[in-house]
Amino acid sequence: MRHQRTIRYRSARHATLPAVLGLLVSLTPWHSAYAASGSGDITAEIVAGRDVTLTGDAVVRVPAGTTTYGGVIHGEGTLRIAGSGTLVLTKDSDFTLPKARQRQSVKTLGGNHPYVTVSNPDQPAVTVDRGATLQYGTGGGAGLIGRFPYNTPGFALNQDNIRVDGTLRLSLQRTFNLGTLSGAGLITQPRAMWGTLQLAGTHPFSGVIDNGTGAAAGAPEFPVALPNARAVLNQGTWTVDTPLNQTITLRQNFYQREYGSDINVQSRPGSKVILTGQYSYTDQGGDTHPTLSDPDINWHPVPKNVNKRGTNIKGANVQWGDGTTDKIFMPGTAQTVYINLLAARSRSTLAFAYNGPVTLGAPIGGGVFHDTLSAPGQGDIVIKGVHGNDVTFAAVQYYNGSTTIEKGATLRLGSGKASGDGALLTDAPLYQVVDNGALISRNTAKPLSLSKISGSGSFTQAGAATTSLTGALSYTGPTKVTKGTLALTGGSLKSSSAVSLTAAGTALDLAKAGDQTLRNVGLVKGATIRYGSKATLTLSGTSDADGLSGTFQGGELRSTGSTAGAFTVKGDYTQTREAGLTVRADGKPLHVTGKVTLAGQLRIDPKATPPTGGTETVILANSGTDKISGTFTGLEEGAKVTVHGTEYALTYKGGDGNDAALVATHSSGAPAAAAKGAPKAAGGSSGGSSFPWFATATAVTALAAAACALLFAGRRRRGRRRRGSHRAG
């Protein structure tokens, strides 16, 4: 029969004097240091393997080396593991705190979807001091300290909370709960142990959890919070789950040291899992302080692929980041990480919420573990509208759902660097892009194809590789081309609020899109907008304040809005009666190679300066052979126009016979310079001074009235001065 010792405190009238003296001697070292706790040293009983029944606070001072305990600890009290050695428990123990010290409240909520909450947790029943190690089990199913009185649904909540400032080693092949965890030490599970630690409730633990095989951080029956945990060393499978309509946030970094670990995320309807740390490889710091010597190691394979990490999102709503960090959760490429979006009860959602630029270097797929591209991802992506959120997809994505860019956020397809091109799975049945922020394409080598873009956001072509927009375009923000070529092969850009090409060498190719309408166009010198040779490109709205300087090339360019500048039309040009042409301050003309049809207004840039001489100023240089058809509104052939005090006649037969030009007649202050035989300007048109004007019938009348008013006022002032001098004499 096993020897069992019960530690009690009996009254003096039931004890002999030698017994009392012996008890005092045995307790003197402990009592002198912890007199207020009323605890006892049970090291001898533990070393001897005896069963112990606690009646108060006890301590085991584990000697150096390993002590294996084959007994059982019962009773009421606390157990503190001190010393420098390892204590191994081979059988389950079930002592608890004294009833007078039990205060925690355990509730089951949720109605038909029950989950458990713990508030005001009890003080730890078990404490592992710094320098000491407590091991539960030897690789089987026994060796746990715990009492399970709550009848909780779906799992057994341990009443015996534990504080770990040293090391707690979990060598158990079973599913188990440790109550509420506290302390700042190491909780570790050997690899290939195939046990599962259930983390339920809020744990103030601030140390490191080393998951060697399996951990359940939350479940449908219990939420989890680890607000202070320093890190998780994940060498197995870390599973996150939630009760119905709950949000779980895990802020610590996760690390991997060996090949084959992953983080699985599940959630119930209405729930969300937020991960704000990073899942990184570790090559230093051991179990207690895992870190990475060089962040670049996450992005390149190492020998035996031991830095290959993965995450499987199983019908869950997951968010990386919370707007307070710019460190992406899964740093790496397809060679070092895998990301699977899977459908379980529902499709998955993955959101990005960072306060600075982050790069996703791996594809999001839907395969089995490392074989992520064996099937498309079953889910949707959201770029959250938090300040500074700028996400780059530097890999070709393989998820079959929508991509939403919220207001204030940016999604870049392609990193702009070699081997960093991105793309979306555009032929998937649920594919679409809801762009309420900024969508930027900047591939360097791989042509990109996009369609089904809606929302109030912008689109920018910023890469050397061509981006093709193939149809179903309804986004209303501006369209910009800052580098390379943007090709429209289907649909229309008419809903886009503005279209601008901002760098020489850029192009907007509309050749395969038929007739098109562009609003508020900006076109710098050296940039080109191409359209079909039989197509009509209509410009509406107002061009840039500095005017258009590039080239339109195609069939007919039709202006229905306000255009300005010395742009070139390689094709026909039509200005409708509701349109206006403004020549900017430098006075350079519009050049047209095809037929010209005019109506509408001729306007002046307010920055214009008076002419410096010459007899003719060309405002529209027509290098074709046909005469100009039509006139500017109210300005027939020979109409008189006065600009800056100089009178001009407007002609549509100037230059080499079919240019629109102004011919100087005379100045109101001095004879107009009339240098006959002035040299021809480039393109065969007459030379002379170039300047902008405002020239409509209404404007001419207004200028004349202003000049008369100034002249009349000057004469009145001179008359008063003369009368005053006569009276003075």
Protein Blocks (a to p, Z undefined) as FASTA:
>chain_A
ZZddddddddfklpcfklmmmmmmmmmmmmmmmmmnopacfklmmmnopacddfbdcddd
ddehjdddfbdcedjdddddedjbdcddfbdcfbdcdfklgcbdcddehijmccdddehi
acdfbdcdehiacdedjhiaghiacddfkopghiacdfbdcddfbbcdddddbdddebja
edjddcdddehklpacddedjdfbfbdcddfkbccedifkbccddfkbmbdcdfbdcddd
ddehiacddfbdcddfbghiacdddddehiacddfbdcdddfehijmlgcdfblklmmpc
cehhlmbccdddehiacdedjhiaccdfbgcdfklgccddddfkbccddddddfbdcddf
bdcdfbehjlmmlpccdddddddfbehiacddfbdcfbfbdcdddehiacdehjhiahia
ccddfkbfkbccddfbbcddfbfklccddehiecjbdcddfbfbdcddfbjiabfbdcdd
fehjdddfehjfklpmbdcdfbghiacdfklnopaddehiaddehiacdddfkbccddeh
jddfkopabdcddfbdcdfbdcedjdddeddddddfkbccdddfkopacddfbdcddedj
ddddfkbccdebdjbdcfbdcfbfbdcedjdehiaghiacdeehiacdddfkghjopacc
dddfbdfkbccdddehiacdehhiaedjdddddddfklmmmmmmmmmmmmmmmmmmmmmm
mmmmmmmZZ
